[in-house]
Amino acid sequence: MICVDPQESFSPNNNQQIKSKQLAMLFECINSEVYVTSFDVELHGAYPSLTNERVLNVDEVIQWIQSVQSPTRQLNNEFRLHDERILIDNSYIRMWVFTPSNSDCLYWKLSDEYSFIHPLKWCQFLFIQRANKLHIYAIGKTRPSLDTMLYRAPFPNIYAENNICLGNVAIDRSMSIDEVSYAYFNSIKTHSLGERFIKKMKNHCDYDCYLKWLERKSINQIQMSELIPYRTLRNVVEKFTHKDNSNV
């Protein structure tokens, strides 16, 4: 059995954060091939049970074992450092919060008339990465719970389901959350995909209103009251973790 440090994640059934306890790994050799199966260990009094069976990549297991034996492990008594911004990180989805720095620009160029390149007074954002799709939402300043309302991010190039039109930008799970986040924020936004970005816009093509709003947000903080509410985090987590919604 290999033990790992607890990592926070969300349970869809309540608004409490849960922590993994221990990880058990089963090593098998079949026809000269090595297979590794991992299980979550849940403690129920004196009788532990094994749940959440999944097959692991052998190379990843080797890296884990090496990290346990590394000087960093001995000095910090940590299996690995967990980024507190990450809310969920499993084989299906990765979810994290991200706030651009005050010097980060929004790049928008629809035409010579409608363009904007300038830092904003950013709010906090929530990203959900699954397979080759990336979703973004605007949220308040505090760490979200399952009952937190998510808002449509006030930017172009975002579909109705809040997934980003990535164009020729390639992302994968080997990238850090900062690399993925900046792959989007450093890209040039262009056109609307059918949804209003902010409440004051008459429709998704009201670019005069949007440009004036961006100019104001270079001075004043983006507020959730200006944005269009979408769903709670609980609704989104349940939607994305339901096996029938794998193509959403």
GUDREN-778087 format. One record per atom (N, C-alpha, C): x, y, z. Coordinates in pm, whole numbers, plus 50000, padded with zeros to 5 digits. Atoms other than C-alpha are relative to their C-alpha. Example, Ala and Ser with C-alpha at 12.3 -4.5 7.8 and 13.67 -1.06 7.14 Angstrom:
BEGIN
500894988150000;512304955050780;500905012050000;499184988149994;513674989450714;499235010950073;
% end
This chain:
BEGIN
500854988050000;500005000050000;500875012350000;499314987350005;501245034449908;499085010850052;500834989549941;499945063550115;500335013349936;499814986750056;499455098049969;499365010150093;500584989349920;498665131350129;498585002849955;501374996850041;494985141450134;499985011249898;500214989350099;493805162649839;498545003850002;501374995449993;490725184149857;499294998349868;500855000450118;487895178349615;498575001950047;501384997549965;484145183149603;499184987449984;500985010750013;481395158249665;498745005749939;501224994750061;478395163449433;498784999150089;501195002449917;476045152149711;499855009950113;500134989949895;476795180049956;501015010949971;499104988850026;478665212649981;501214999550091;498835001649917;481405198650199;501184995549914;498825004950068;484955193550084;500384986650061;499605013249954;486165157550107;501484998249971;498595002450020;489695144350128;500224984949982;499645013950017;491135112049995;500854995950119;499285004749883;492675090350267;501304993249959;498835007450039;495045063650140;499744993649865;500085006450131;495805047349809;500664986450008;499445013550006;496315009949769;500264996649854;499645003850136;498114996749461;500244984949994;499845014350023;497924961049332;500874998049877;499075002650111;500874949849116;499824985649955;500185013350056;500294920248885;500904998449878;499205003250118;502504903348625;499294988849923;500725009650082;500604885748347;500684999449864;499305002050128;502494871348049;501115010449981;498844990950001;505544892748134;499615014749994;500464986149998;503414924548135;499595003850142;500324995249865;503094945148454;498755008549995;501244992549991;499654958148546;499875005450143;500174993649869;498974982648830;498575004950012;501364995549972;495514987648975;499995007350134;500054992449876;494855014349237;498595000150056;501284999449931;492075016549494;500085011150105;500114991149886;490945043549734;499664991750123;500255007249875;491015031250092;499105008450088;500944993049913;487995041650295;499944992750134;499995005849866;488065036250670;498615000850061;501295000849932;484845024850835;500224992450131;499655006449875;485775018451195;501294992149984;498805008450008;488234989651209;500084992349870;500075008050121;487274976050867;500125008949877;499844992050122;488754993950564;499384993149879;500545005550124;487204989650221;500705006749883;499344995050121;488664994149871;498955004249900;500984994750095;486745015949627;500735006749884;499494992150112;487215034649299;501184993149930;498965007650070;489215008049115;500355006649866;499574994250126;491285021848825;501414995149966;498715004450049;494255011348614;500935012049987;499034989250005;497415032448643;501054997449895;498875000850090;500165039748397;501244996150079;498845005049926;503285020748504;501075010850014;498994989449992;505575050148422;499675010150108;500414990649896;503545072748651;500294994350138;499745006449871;503845047648936;501485000750033;498554999249978;507625046848890;500415014050044;499704986349962;507755084748908;499565002950142;500484998149863;505675084249227;500974993950100;499105006849908;507995059049391;501315007750010;498774992149997;511035079649291;499845012750080;500234987649926;509455111049435;499944997450150;500045003549857;508835093149767;501404998850055;498635002149955;512545085049785;500895012349981;499194988350032;513695119749677;500305008250124;499714991149887;515345145349911;498845009450033;501144991349975;512305167749866;498994993150090;500925007849918;510145140350014;500504999350143;499465001749866;512485135550309;499985013150077;499954987149933;512785172850382;498625005050039;501334994349979;509115182050351;498994990350055;500945010249955;507535149150454;498685000949925;501174998750085;505155154350164;500154990549883;499955008350121;504265130549883;500135008949878;499894989950103;503725160149651;499285012550048;500644987549963;502735196349681;498755001949917;501264998050069;499125203449595;499715014949987;500384986250025;498135236349439;498625002250060;501274997649932;495385250349659;498925005249907;500984995150096;493695265249353;499244988749932;500635011350066;492855230549223;498884994450088;501165004949927;489365219349330;499764985249974;500175014050039;489095186349141;501104996649900;498995004650095;491815166648964;499954984949996;500075014450016;490985131748846;500154996549853;499775004450137;491175111348529;498995005749901;501044995250089;488005127548392;500015015249985;499974985450009;488105164648479;501045005750094;499164991949911;490445190448626;499325013550013;500714987549972;488895220948789;500865008650091;499194991249917;490705251148928;499515014449990;500294985750003;490355288149011;501255007449958;498874992550055;492535314348848;499635014849992;500184985550012;492915352048868;501205005849927;498884993650071;495025370348607;500615011250086;499354989249925;497515395548742;499545013549947;500444986650038;496875432948727;500665005049872;499304995750122;499345436048440;499594991949878;500425008350114;497675409448222;498955007249917;500914993050092;495895423347917;498904990849951;500995006850082;492685413347750;500285003749855;499744997950143;493295409047377;498724997349923;501245001250080;490185415747170;500155008049872;499924992950127;490195424346802;498964994049904;501025003950095;486985420846605;500225007149866;499744991750118;487875448946362;500845011750044;499264988149963;489795481446349;499195008850095;500874991949916;486795498346510;499804993950138;500265006949874;486215472246776;501224991650037;498815007149951;489495462846940;500385005850136;499654995849865;490885464547291;501174991550047;498845006749942;494315455747432;500445008150120;499724992249879;494695466847791;499774991050122;500305007549877;494915452348145;498615003550053;501304998049937;491625448248331;500124998550150;500145002949858;490615448748694;499234986750010;500575013350019;490025411348676;499234995250122;500635007749893;487665390248881;500684986250002;499495013749995;488345353848968;499234991349900;500625008850097;487625326448714;500164985550041;499945014349976;486915289548733;500114993049864;499795007950121;488255266148464;499644985450026;500225014449998;487115230748391;500594994449871;499365006350115;489305209948163;499614985349997;500345014150015;488065176548031;500254996149856;499585004250133;489485157747736;500655011949930;499424988750073;490235184347474;499135012450007;500874988549984;487615208947599;500385007950125;499694991149888;488115238747826;498825009450021;501124991549964;485255256748004;500495010750097;499624989049911;485485290148184;498745006750053;501104992949933;483195308048431;500615011150085;499614989549906;483435340048633;499384996950136;500505002449864;483075337049011;500475011350090;499614989849903;483395359049319;501414997750052;498615000149953;486595364549516;500324988250090;499725010549902;486215336549772;500124986449932;499895013650050;487015299749727;498594994349987;501395004150022;483855284349577;499614987450076;500615012349950;481575258649737;499064994849893;500915005750100;479105236649554;498785008849976;501154991350016;476425263049609;500365013649939;499574987550062;478475291049450;499385001549861;500544997350133;476795307049150;501145002949904;499034997350107;478845306448830;499375009749901;500464990050097;478565334748578;500724998149867;499365000750130;479285336348210;501225009249998;498814991650011;482815348648153;499765010849894;500374988950090;482535383047986;500955001849883;499064999650111;484585374747679;499404993649876;500405006950123;484065365447314;500634986049992;499435013350029;484935331147169;499634989650105;500485009749903;482885312447429;498614995449957;501285005550044;480015289247335;498965000750112;501124999449905;476615286747507;500244991450123;499705008849887;477895258147727;501265004250074;498844994149934;480795280447837;501324993049966;498755005550048;483375259747651;500635009749901;499264990050074;486055280147482;500304995149858;499545002750136;486645281347108;501515002049999;498564999349985;490355273247120;500745003049870;499324997650125;491075277546750;501154990549980;498835008550019;494595264846689;500824998350128;499315001749872;495525265547059;499814985650048;500055014049954;496365230147177;500264999450150;499805002049857;495985220347542;499934985250031;500115013949954;496495187447724;500294999750150;499895001249855;496705174248080;501445000650050;498614998649956;500505175748083;500345014450033;499764985849974;500255213748098;499545003650140;500414995249868;500085231448433;498745008549987;501224992050006;496935250548526;500325014449957;499624986650045;498815283348471;500245000149849;499775000750144;499905272348124;498694999449923;501305001050067;496345262848031;499255013250010;500734987449980;494865294648179;500555011049910;499424989550083;497315317347999;499934996849852;500215003450141;496925297947676;498715006549950;501244993250037;493405312247679;500135015350013;499994985549977;493995346747831;500975007349907;499054993450090;496965354147606;499624998749853;500465001250138;495035344747293;499175012249962;500794988750049;493305370747076;498554995749985;501435002750012;489525370447122;499455007849881;500494993450122;487535378846814;498505002050003;501424998350028;483845372146767;499114993650106;501015005849911;480705364146963;499534986849943;500515013150042;479345328746955;498544998350041;501445001049981;475705337147022;499495003350138;500424996949864;475655346947392;500465014050038;499574987049946;475685381047557;501104997850103;498915001249905;478785387447766;499645006550134;500374992449881;477295412548012;498535003849991;501424997149996;473825422848122;499605012149915;500384987750070;473925457247960;499964998649848;500025001950145;474455443547612;498584996649954;501345002850052;471235443647407;499944986049939;499885013350059;472385412447223;501494996749988;498615004250003;475575393247155;500845008049901;499264991750096;476535417846877;500055014750039;499994986249954;476225449447086;501435003950040;498594997949975;479915457147052;500315014150050;499794986649945;479595494347124;499924999750152;500185001449855;478305485947471;501154992350062;498925008449946;480955459247521;501325007650007;498754992550000;483845481947424;500015010550111;500084990249892;482665509147664;500154993250136;499895007549874;482335483147938;501444996050026;498595003749984;485895470647880;500835012050043;499254987949963;487205506147902;499775003550147;500284997449858;485465510348239;500694989750089;499425010749919;486805476948362;501525000550003;498564997849986;490345488548299;500305008950121;499874991349882;489715511948594;499304994050120;500835005249891;486985495348801;499904984849994;500055014649988;486775459448924;498774994049932;501135007450055;484605434648736;499154994750114;500935004249895;481525427448950;499064989249946;500915010650041;479355396448942;498615005449965;501324994250026;476265418848942;499875004949856;500024995550139;477235430148590;499894988349902;499885011750087;477485394748455;498724991749998;501205008250019;474945368948344;500154986950075;499885012549924;474355340648593;499734987849913;500155012450078;474635305348460;499374989050086;500495010649911;474295277148715;500904999650123;499145001849884;475655267049054;501114990149964;498905009550022;478905247849076;499494985750017;500575013449981;476905218049204;499364995149870;500655003950125;474815217848883;501024996149894;498995002550103;477915219348665;500784987250029;499275012149964;479805192348856;499164987649970;500885011550025;476825168848841;499844997549850;500165001350145;476415175848470;501234993849936;498785004750064;480045169548381;500444986350049;499615013149950;480415138648597;498984989349968;500995009850042;477295121948456;500464993649871;499415007150114;478385095248209;499255002649870;500754997750123;475615104447963;500335013449937;499704986750050;477065139447918;501445001249952;498594999850039;480505129747791;500245008149875;499814992550124;479925148047462;499585014650011;500454986249983;478675181047609;501175009549984;
% end
